Amino acid sequence: RFDELFAQKMLNTANWYLKTDKPISAEYTIRQLVKKYPKTSATVEALEDVVPNLLSQLPPVILEEVAPFYALQQEAIIGRTIVVETVMEESQ
């Protein structure tokens, strides 16, 4: 499927941004991935593995804005919320 291929490319891009210390760019890329390709394994991987690590690297002002989005997406796509609430509590 082309969707899976494009989603995997976006996930790889987000991981590259994380490796090069650009968490805001990584977050933007993952948000677009989740919006465009919600039914792919790359999105599930991003929500389970990448997002919990990513949120702890974001500035508080951005974290407050994006954490609810990821909590909703994690609940809708993978059936549970992972770490989002914990990261929000730690940032306050």
Biopython code that builds the backbone (N, CA, C, O; Angstrom):
import numpy as np
from Bio.PDB.StructureBuilder import StructureBuilder

atoms = [
    (1, "ARG", "N", (0.820, -1.199, 0.000)),
    (1, "ARG", "CA", (0.000, 0.000, 0.000)),
    (1, "ARG", "C", (0.857, 1.253, 0.000)),
    (1, "ARG", "O", (1.880, 1.339, 0.680)),
    (2, "PHE", "N", (0.416, 2.199, -0.767)),
    (2, "PHE", "CA", (1.156, 3.460, -0.829)),
    (2, "PHE", "C", (1.044, 4.248, 0.467)),
    (2, "PHE", "O", (2.002, 4.903, 0.880)),
    (3, "ASP", "N", (-0.122, 4.191, 1.116)),
    (3, "ASP", "CA", (-0.283, 4.923, 2.374)),
    (3, "ASP", "C", (0.756, 4.486, 3.400)),
    (3, "ASP", "O", (1.356, 5.316, 4.081)),
    (4, "GLU", "N", (0.962, 3.185, 3.502)),
    (4, "GLU", "CA", (1.941, 2.671, 4.464)),
    (4, "GLU", "C", (3.352, 3.139, 4.114)),
    (4, "GLU", "O", (4.130, 3.495, 4.999)),
    (5, "LEU", "N", (3.672, 3.139, 2.848)),
    (5, "LEU", "CA", (4.985, 3.592, 2.400)),
    (5, "LEU", "C", (5.211, 5.060, 2.735)),
    (5, "LEU", "O", (6.263, 5.422, 3.262)),
    (6, "PHE", "N", (4.234, 5.903, 2.433)),
    (6, "PHE", "CA", (4.364, 7.335, 2.727)),
    (6, "PHE", "C", (4.382, 7.596, 4.227)),
    (6, "PHE", "O", (5.110, 8.466, 4.703)),
    (7, "ALA", "N", (3.577, 6.840, 4.969)),
    (7, "ALA", "CA", (3.558, 6.998, 6.423)),
    (7, "ALA", "C", (4.900, 6.604, 7.032)),
    (7, "ALA", "O", (5.396, 7.279, 7.935)),
    (8, "GLN", "N", (5.482, 5.524, 6.545)),
    (8, "GLN", "CA", (6.788, 5.094, 7.058)),
    (8, "GLN", "C", (7.858, 6.145, 6.758)),
    (8, "GLN", "O", (8.744, 6.384, 7.578)),
    (9, "LYS", "N", (7.774, 6.762, 5.602)),
    (9, "LYS", "CA", (8.729, 7.820, 5.260)),
    (9, "LYS", "C", (8.587, 9.003, 6.220)),
    (9, "LYS", "O", (9.587, 9.576, 6.653)),
    (10, "MET", "N", (7.362, 9.364, 6.548)),
    (10, "MET", "CA", (7.153, 10.462, 7.496)),
    (10, "MET", "C", (7.687, 10.100, 8.884)),
    (10, "MET", "O", (8.275, 10.940, 9.566)),
    (11, "LEU", "N", (7.480, 8.852, 9.297)),
    (11, "LEU", "CA", (7.993, 8.409, 10.591)),
    (11, "LEU", "C", (9.513, 8.453, 10.605)),
    (11, "LEU", "O", (10.111, 8.878, 11.594)),
    (12, "ASN", "N", (10.136, 8.023, 9.533)),
    (12, "ASN", "CA", (11.602, 8.096, 9.436)),
    (12, "ASN", "C", (12.084, 9.543, 9.505)),
    (12, "ASN", "O", (13.102, 9.832, 10.134)),
    (13, "THR", "N", (11.365, 10.433, 8.870)),
    (13, "THR", "CA", (11.716, 11.850, 8.915)),
    (13, "THR", "C", (11.606, 12.384, 10.340)),
    (13, "THR", "O", (12.488, 13.105, 10.806)),
    (14, "ALA", "N", (10.540, 12.036, 11.019)),
    (14, "ALA", "CA", (10.367, 12.480, 12.408)),
    (14, "ALA", "C", (11.483, 11.941, 13.301)),
    (14, "ALA", "O", (12.001, 12.665, 14.151)),
    (15, "ASN", "N", (11.851, 10.689, 13.115)),
    (15, "ASN", "CA", (12.955, 10.115, 13.903)),
    (15, "ASN", "C", (14.271, 10.816, 13.600)),
    (15, "ASN", "O", (15.094, 11.002, 14.497)),
    (16, "TRP", "N", (14.476, 11.202, 12.358)),
    (16, "TRP", "CA", (15.688, 11.948, 12.003)),
    (16, "TRP", "C", (15.694, 13.297, 12.707)),
    (16, "TRP", "O", (16.728, 13.718, 13.226)),
    (17, "TYR", "N", (14.557, 13.977, 12.731)),
    (17, "TYR", "CA", (14.472, 15.258, 13.447)),
    (17, "TYR", "C", (14.803, 15.071, 14.922)),
    (17, "TYR", "O", (15.477, 15.913, 15.517)),
    (18, "LEU", "N", (14.341, 13.987, 15.512)),
    (18, "LEU", "CA", (14.653, 13.735, 16.918)),
    (18, "LEU", "C", (16.147, 13.509, 17.125)),
    (18, "LEU", "O", (16.725, 14.006, 18.091)),
    (19, "LYS", "N", (16.763, 12.769, 16.231)),
    (19, "LYS", "CA", (18.200, 12.500, 16.342)),
    (19, "LYS", "C", (19.039, 13.760, 16.171)),
    (19, "LYS", "O", (20.149, 13.847, 16.695)),
    (20, "THR", "N", (18.509, 14.732, 15.441)),
    (20, "THR", "CA", (19.254, 15.970, 15.200)),
    (20, "THR", "C", (18.773, 17.101, 16.117)),
    (20, "THR", "O", (18.987, 18.278, 15.829)),
    (21, "ASP", "N", (18.123, 16.727, 17.222)),
    (21, "ASP", "CA", (17.669, 17.675, 18.253)),
    (21, "ASP", "C", (16.739, 18.753, 17.725)),
    (21, "ASP", "O", (16.907, 19.937, 18.017)),
    (22, "LYS", "N", (15.761, 18.330, 16.949)),
    (22, "LYS", "CA", (14.735, 19.236, 16.441)),
    (22, "LYS", "C", (13.358, 18.672, 16.818)),
    (22, "LYS", "O", (12.602, 18.242, 15.947)),
    (23, "PRO", "N", (13.034, 18.677, 18.123)),
    (23, "PRO", "CA", (11.783, 18.049, 18.553)),
    (23, "PRO", "C", (10.525, 18.737, 18.022)),
    (23, "PRO", "O", (9.507, 18.076, 17.817)),
    (24, "ILE", "N", (10.577, 20.031, 17.800)),
    (24, "ILE", "CA", (9.397, 20.731, 17.286)),
    (24, "ILE", "C", (9.097, 20.269, 15.862)),
    (24, "ILE", "O", (7.938, 20.050, 15.512)),
    (25, "SER", "N", (10.118, 20.122, 15.055)),
    (25, "SER", "CA", (9.928, 19.613, 13.696)),
    (25, "SER", "C", (9.450, 18.165, 13.716)),
    (25, "SER", "O", (8.610, 17.771, 12.908)),
    (26, "ALA", "N", (9.981, 17.389, 14.629)),
    (26, "ALA", "CA", (9.547, 15.990, 14.761)),
    (26, "ALA", "C", (8.076, 15.926, 15.151)),
    (26, "ALA", "O", (7.319, 15.119, 14.613)),
    (27, "GLU", "N", (7.680, 16.773, 16.081)),
    (27, "GLU", "CA", (6.286, 16.787, 16.514)),
    (27, "GLU", "C", (5.366, 17.160, 15.364)),
    (27, "GLU", "O", (4.333, 16.520, 15.167)),
    (28, "TYR", "N", (5.721, 18.172, 14.613)),
    (28, "TYR", "CA", (4.905, 18.595, 13.480)),
    (28, "TYR", "C", (4.761, 17.458, 12.464)),
    (28, "TYR", "O", (3.671, 17.211, 11.948)),
    (29, "THR", "N", (5.853, 16.781, 12.190)),
    (29, "THR", "CA", (5.828, 15.683, 11.225)),
    (29, "THR", "C", (4.944, 14.540, 11.707)),
    (29, "THR", "O", (4.179, 13.972, 10.928)),
    (30, "ILE", "N", (5.047, 14.204, 12.981)),
    (30, "ILE", "CA", (4.223, 13.126, 13.529)),
    (30, "ILE", "C", (2.751, 13.530, 13.538)),
    (30, "ILE", "O", (1.879, 12.708, 13.256)),
    (31, "ARG", "N", (2.476, 14.780, 13.860)),
    (31, "ARG", "CA", (1.078, 15.226, 13.844)),
    (31, "ARG", "C", (0.479, 15.098, 12.445)),
    (31, "ARG", "O", (-0.664, 14.670, 12.286)),
    (32, "GLN", "N", (1.265, 15.473, 11.430)),
    (32, "GLN", "CA", (0.794, 15.330, 10.050)),
    (32, "GLN", "C", (0.625, 13.856, 9.672)),
    (32, "GLN", "O", (-0.322, 13.491, 8.976)),
    (33, "LEU", "N", (1.541, 13.024, 10.132)),
    (33, "LEU", "CA", (1.446, 11.585, 9.897)),
    (33, "LEU", "C", (0.139, 11.024, 10.454)),
    (33, "LEU", "O", (-0.576, 10.293, 9.769)),
    (34, "VAL", "N", (-0.160, 11.371, 11.692)),
    (34, "VAL", "CA", (-1.367, 10.867, 12.348)),
    (34, "VAL", "C", (-2.620, 11.360, 11.630)),
    (34, "VAL", "O", (-3.588, 10.613, 11.483)),
    (35, "LYS", "N", (-2.605, 12.600, 11.187)),
    (35, "LYS", "CA", (-3.776, 13.159, 10.500)),
    (35, "LYS", "C", (-3.975, 12.545, 9.113)),
    (35, "LYS", "O", (-5.102, 12.237, 8.726)),
    (36, "LYS", "N", (-2.878, 12.368, 8.364)),
    (36, "LYS", "CA", (-2.988, 11.887, 6.982)),
    (36, "LYS", "C", (-3.146, 10.376, 6.876)),
    (36, "LYS", "O", (-3.868, 9.883, 6.009)),
    (37, "TYR", "N", (-2.474, 9.646, 7.753)),
    (37, "TYR", "CA", (-2.426, 8.181, 7.643)),
    (37, "TYR", "C", (-2.749, 7.509, 8.979)),
    (37, "TYR", "O", (-1.902, 6.803, 9.528)),
    (38, "PRO", "N", (-3.948, 7.713, 9.508)),
    (38, "PRO", "CA", (-4.265, 7.173, 10.841)),
    (38, "PRO", "C", (-4.356, 5.653, 10.905)),
    (38, "PRO", "O", (-4.239, 5.078, 11.988)),
    (39, "LYS", "N", (-4.562, 4.994, 9.773)),
    (39, "LYS", "CA", (-4.771, 3.543, 9.786)),
    (39, "LYS", "C", (-3.549, 2.769, 9.325)),
    (39, "LYS", "O", (-3.679, 1.721, 8.692)),
    (40, "THR", "N", (-2.351, 3.281, 9.640)),
    (40, "THR", "CA", (-1.123, 2.599, 9.236)),
    (40, "THR", "C", (-0.346, 2.128, 10.458)),
    (40, "THR", "O", (-0.525, 2.641, 11.562)),
    (41, "SER", "N", (0.503, 1.161, 10.244)),
    (41, "SER", "CA", (1.347, 0.679, 11.335)),
    (41, "SER", "C", (2.371, 1.732, 11.745)),
    (41, "SER", "O", (2.814, 1.750, 12.894)),
    (42, "ALA", "N", (2.750, 2.606, 10.820)),
    (42, "ALA", "CA", (3.684, 3.686, 11.158)),
    (42, "ALA", "C", (3.055, 4.639, 12.172)),
    (42, "ALA", "O", (3.740, 5.128, 13.070)),
    (43, "THR", "N", (1.772, 4.902, 12.036)),
    (43, "THR", "CA", (1.083, 5.764, 12.994)),
    (43, "THR", "C", (1.008, 5.099, 14.359)),
    (43, "THR", "O", (1.229, 5.749, 15.381)),
    (44, "VAL", "N", (0.702, 3.821, 14.382)),
    (44, "VAL", "CA", (0.658, 3.094, 15.659)),
    (44, "VAL", "C", (2.036, 3.128, 16.316)),
    (44, "VAL", "O", (2.146, 3.371, 17.518)),
    (45, "GLU", "N", (3.072, 2.888, 15.542)),
    (45, "GLU", "CA", (4.434, 2.926, 16.075)),
    (45, "GLU", "C", (4.770, 4.310, 16.618)),
    (45, "GLU", "O", (5.367, 4.435, 17.687)),
    (46, "ALA", "N", (4.389, 5.337, 15.889)),
    (46, "ALA", "CA", (4.659, 6.706, 16.342)),
    (46, "ALA", "C", (3.947, 6.994, 17.658)),
    (46, "ALA", "O", (4.546, 7.549, 18.579)),
    (47, "LEU", "N", (2.679, 6.622, 17.751)),
    (47, "LEU", "CA", (1.911, 6.897, 18.959)),
    (47, "LEU", "C", (2.382, 6.085, 20.156)),
    (47, "LEU", "O", (2.351, 6.572, 21.286)),
    (48, "GLU", "N", (2.816, 4.857, 19.922)),
    (48, "GLU", "CA", (3.258, 4.003, 21.030)),
    (48, "GLU", "C", (4.692, 4.284, 21.456)),
    (48, "GLU", "O", (4.986, 4.337, 22.651)),
    (49, "ASP", "N", (5.581, 4.462, 20.494)),
    (49, "ASP", "CA", (7.006, 4.514, 20.801)),
    (49, "ASP", "C", (7.625, 5.909, 20.746)),
    (49, "ASP", "O", (8.441, 6.257, 21.599)),
    (50, "VAL", "N", (7.250, 6.693, 19.770)),
    (50, "VAL", "CA", (7.925, 7.974, 19.546)),
    (50, "VAL", "C", (7.303, 9.102, 20.371)),
    (50, "VAL", "O", (8.020, 9.883, 20.995)),
    (51, "VAL", "N", (5.995, 9.185, 20.376)),
    (51, "VAL", "CA", (5.320, 10.305, 21.042)),
    (51, "VAL", "C", (5.661, 10.415, 22.533)),
    (51, "VAL", "O", (5.952, 11.519, 22.992)),
    (52, "PRO", "N", (5.639, 9.325, 23.311)),
    (52, "PRO", "CA", (5.982, 9.489, 24.733)),
    (52, "PRO", "C", (7.367, 10.097, 24.951)),
    (52, "PRO", "O", (7.538, 10.933, 25.839)),
    (53, "ASN", "N", (8.338, 9.698, 24.170)),
    (53, "ASN", "CA", (9.683, 10.267, 24.271)),
    (53, "ASN", "C", (9.708, 11.710, 23.765)),
    (53, "ASN", "O", (10.353, 12.574, 24.359)),
    (54, "LEU", "N", (9.018, 11.953, 22.693)),
    (54, "LEU", "CA", (8.998, 13.269, 22.075)),
    (54, "LEU", "C", (8.386, 14.326, 22.985)),
    (54, "LEU", "O", (8.924, 15.427, 23.100)),
    (55, "LEU", "N", (7.273, 14.008, 23.628)),
    (55, "LEU", "CA", (6.581, 15.000, 24.449)),
    (55, "LEU", "C", (7.457, 15.543, 25.564)),
    (55, "LEU", "O", (7.351, 16.716, 25.922)),
    (56, "SER", "N", (8.311, 14.712, 26.109)),
    (56, "SER", "CA", (9.184, 15.171, 27.197)),
    (56, "SER", "C", (10.252, 16.144, 26.710)),
    (56, "SER", "O", (10.902, 16.801, 27.524)),
    (57, "GLN", "N", (10.444, 16.247, 25.401)),
    (57, "GLN", "CA", (11.452, 17.143, 24.844)),
    (57, "GLN", "C", (10.884, 18.480, 24.379)),
    (57, "GLN", "O", (11.638, 19.384, 24.020)),
    (58, "LEU", "N", (9.574, 18.609, 24.385)),
    (58, "LEU", "CA", (8.939, 19.820, 23.864)),
    (58, "LEU", "C", (8.881, 20.927, 24.916)),
    (58, "LEU", "O", (8.761, 20.648, 26.109)),
    (59, "PRO", "N", (8.965, 22.177, 24.472)),
    (59, "PRO", "CA", (8.766, 23.295, 25.400)),
    (59, "PRO", "C", (7.350, 23.255, 25.968)),
    (59, "PRO", "O", (6.430, 22.815, 25.278)),
    (60, "PRO", "N", (7.151, 23.703, 27.209)),
    (60, "PRO", "CA", (5.830, 23.620, 27.851)),
    (60, "PRO", "C", (4.695, 24.257, 27.050)),
    (60, "PRO", "O", (3.588, 23.719, 27.020)),
    (61, "VAL", "N", (4.950, 25.379, 26.411)),
    (61, "VAL", "CA", (3.880, 26.054, 25.669)),
    (61, "VAL", "C", (3.379, 25.202, 24.503)),
    (61, "VAL", "O", (2.184, 25.205, 24.208)),
    (62, "ILE", "N", (4.264, 24.484, 23.849)),
    (62, "ILE", "CA", (3.870, 23.602, 22.749)),
    (62, "ILE", "C", (3.250, 22.325, 23.305)),
    (62, "ILE", "O", (2.266, 21.819, 22.765)),
    (63, "LEU", "N", (3.822, 21.813, 24.371)),
    (63, "LEU", "CA", (3.307, 20.596, 24.994)),
    (63, "LEU", "C", (1.846, 20.764, 25.401)),
    (63, "LEU", "O", (1.034, 19.865, 25.179)),
    (64, "GLU", "N", (1.508, 21.896, 25.990)),
    (64, "GLU", "CA", (0.132, 22.141, 26.407)),
    (64, "GLU", "C", (-0.831, 22.098, 25.229)),
    (64, "GLU", "O", (-1.977, 21.673, 25.373)),
    (65, "GLU", "N", (-0.371, 22.533, 24.078)),
    (65, "GLU", "CA", (-1.229, 22.573, 22.899)),
    (65, "GLU", "C", (-1.390, 21.206, 22.231)),
    (65, "GLU", "O", (-2.476, 20.868, 21.761)),
    (66, "VAL", "N", (-0.312, 20.421, 22.190)),
    (66, "VAL", "CA", (-0.358, 19.169, 21.422)),
    (66, "VAL", "C", (-0.689, 17.929, 22.243)),
    (66, "VAL", "O", (-1.153, 16.936, 21.682)),
    (67, "ALA", "N", (-0.467, 17.955, 23.541)),
    (67, "ALA", "CA", (-0.709, 16.761, 24.364)),
    (67, "ALA", "C", (-2.155, 16.266, 24.281)),
    (67, "ALA", "O", (-2.370, 15.059, 24.169)),
    (68, "PRO", "N", (-3.154, 17.152, 24.333)),
    (68, "PRO", "CA", (-4.530, 16.641, 24.199)),
    (68, "PRO", "C", (-4.787, 15.953, 22.853)),
    (68, "PRO", "O", (-5.518, 14.964, 22.792)),
    (69, "PHE", "N", (-4.194, 16.468, 21.788)),
    (69, "PHE", "CA", (-4.341, 15.842, 20.475)),
    (69, "PHE", "C", (-3.810, 14.413, 20.512)),
    (69, "PHE", "O", (-4.478, 13.489, 20.049)),
    (70, "TYR", "N", (-2.610, 14.229, 21.060)),
    (70, "TYR", "CA", (-2.026, 12.891, 21.105)),
    (70, "TYR", "C", (-2.782, 11.963, 22.045)),
    (70, "TYR", "O", (-2.890, 10.766, 21.776)),
    (71, "ALA", "N", (-3.304, 12.496, 23.136)),
    (71, "ALA", "CA", (-4.099, 11.660, 24.047)),
    (71, "ALA", "C", (-5.341, 11.127, 23.327)),
    (71, "ALA", "O", (-5.676, 9.949, 23.443)),
    (72, "LEU", "N", (-6.013, 12.000, 22.587)),
    (72, "LEU", "CA", (-7.197, 11.564, 21.832)),
    (72, "LEU", "C", (-6.836, 10.546, 20.759)),
    (72, "LEU", "O", (-7.534, 9.547, 20.585)),
    (73, "GLN", "N", (-5.759, 10.797, 20.050)),
    (73, "GLN", "CA", (-5.357, 9.888, 18.975)),
    (73, "GLN", "C", (-4.916, 8.538, 19.523)),
    (73, "GLN", "O", (-5.248, 7.498, 18.953)),
    (74, "GLN", "N", (-4.169, 8.546, 20.627)),
    (74, "GLN", "CA", (-3.756, 7.284, 21.224)),
    (74, "GLN", "C", (-4.979, 6.476, 21.648)),
    (74, "GLN", "O", (-5.046, 5.270, 21.409)),
    (75, "GLU", "N", (-5.935, 7.138, 22.271)),
    (75, "GLU", "CA", (-7.150, 6.449, 22.713)),
    (75, "GLU", "C", (-7.932, 5.899, 21.519)),
    (75, "GLU", "O", (-8.410, 4.765, 21.560)),
    (76, "ALA", "N", (-8.064, 6.690, 20.468)),
    (76, "ALA", "CA", (-8.858, 6.280, 19.308)),
    (76, "ALA", "C", (-8.172, 5.200, 18.475)),
    (76, "ALA", "O", (-8.832, 4.283, 17.988)),
    (77, "ILE", "N", (-6.861, 5.301, 18.308)),
    (77, "ILE", "CA", (-6.155, 4.412, 17.384)),
    (77, "ILE", "C", (-5.614, 3.159, 18.066)),
    (77, "ILE", "O", (-5.728, 2.058, 17.526)),
    (78, "ILE", "N", (-5.025, 3.324, 19.251)),
    (78, "ILE", "CA", (-4.439, 2.148, 19.899)),
    (78, "ILE", "C", (-5.223, 1.674, 21.120)),
    (78, "ILE", "O", (-4.894, 0.653, 21.723)),
    (79, "GLY", "N", (-6.257, 2.422, 21.476)),
    (79, "GLY", "CA", (-7.148, 1.971, 22.536)),
    (79, "GLY", "C", (-6.735, 2.327, 23.941)),
    (79, "GLY", "O", (-7.402, 1.930, 24.896)),
    (80, "ARG", "N", (-5.658, 3.060, 24.095)),
    (80, "ARG", "CA", (-5.235, 3.498, 25.427)),
    (80, "ARG", "C", (-4.340, 4.723, 25.291)),
    (80, "ARG", "O", (-3.741, 4.963, 24.243)),
    (81, "THR", "N", (-4.264, 5.486, 26.364)),
    (81, "THR", "CA", (-3.415, 6.669, 26.391)),
    (81, "THR", "C", (-2.101, 6.289, 27.052)),
    (81, "THR", "O", (-2.087, 5.735, 28.151)),
    (82, "ILE", "N", (-1.007, 6.587, 26.384)),
    (82, "ILE", "CA", (0.313, 6.213, 26.882)),
    (82, "ILE", "C", (1.096, 7.466, 27.253)),
    (82, "ILE", "O", (1.401, 8.283, 26.384)),
    (83, "VAL", "N", (1.416, 7.623, 28.495)),
    (83, "VAL", "CA", (2.354, 8.608, 29.008)),
    (83, "VAL", "C", (1.935, 10.067, 28.842)),
    (83, "VAL", "O", (2.536, 10.929, 29.483)),
    (84, "VAL", "N", (0.964, 10.383, 28.041)),
    (84, "VAL", "CA", (0.622, 11.776, 27.788)),
    (84, "VAL", "C", (0.283, 12.498, 29.088)),
    (84, "VAL", "O", (0.782, 13.598, 29.327)),
    (85, "GLU", "N", (-0.558, 11.898, 29.933)),
    (85, "GLU", "CA", (-0.924, 12.558, 31.179)),
    (85, "GLU", "C", (0.282, 12.728, 32.092)),
    (85, "GLU", "O", (0.429, 13.768, 32.735)),
    (86, "THR", "N", (1.138, 11.727, 32.156)),
    (86, "THR", "CA", (2.326, 11.792, 32.996)),
    (86, "THR", "C", (3.242, 12.930, 32.565)),
    (86, "THR", "O", (3.752, 13.671, 33.405)),
    (87, "VAL", "N", (3.449, 13.071, 31.269)),
    (87, "VAL", "CA", (4.310, 14.134, 30.752)),
    (87, "VAL", "C", (3.702, 15.491, 31.059)),
    (87, "VAL", "O", (4.424, 16.415, 31.433)),
    (88, "MET", "N", (2.397, 15.630, 30.911)),
    (88, "MET", "CA", (1.733, 16.896, 31.225)),
    (88, "MET", "C", (1.895, 17.243, 32.692)),
    (88, "MET", "O", (2.167, 18.397, 33.023)),
    (89, "GLU", "N", (1.733, 16.270, 33.581)),
    (89, "GLU", "CA", (1.867, 16.518, 35.022)),
    (89, "GLU", "C", (3.300, 16.906, 35.367)),
    (89, "GLU", "O", (3.508, 17.790, 36.199)),
    (90, "GLU", "N", (4.276, 16.279, 34.760)),
    (90, "GLU", "CA", (5.679, 16.579, 35.041)),
    (90, "GLU", "C", (6.063, 17.972, 34.557)),
    (90, "GLU", "O", (6.933, 18.607, 35.155)),
    (91, "SER", "N", (5.441, 18.459, 33.498)),
    (91, "SER", "CA", (5.798, 19.756, 32.959)),
    (91, "SER", "C", (5.214, 20.915, 33.763)),
    (91, "SER", "O", (5.668, 22.052, 33.633)),
    (92, "GLN", "N", (4.198, 20.630, 34.601)),
    (92, "GLN", "CA", (3.552, 21.710, 35.349)),
    (92, "GLN", "C", (4.211, 21.969, 36.662)),
    (92, "GLN", "O", (3.781, 22.850, 37.406)),
]
sb = StructureBuilder()
sb.init_structure("model")
sb.init_model(0)
sb.init_chain("A")
sb.init_seg("    ")
for serial, (resi, resn, name, xyz) in enumerate(atoms, 1):
    if name == "N":
        sb.init_residue(resn, " ", resi, " ")
    sb.init_atom(name, np.array(xyz, "f"), 0.0, 1.0, " ", f" {name:<3s}", serial, name[0])
structure = sb.get_structure()
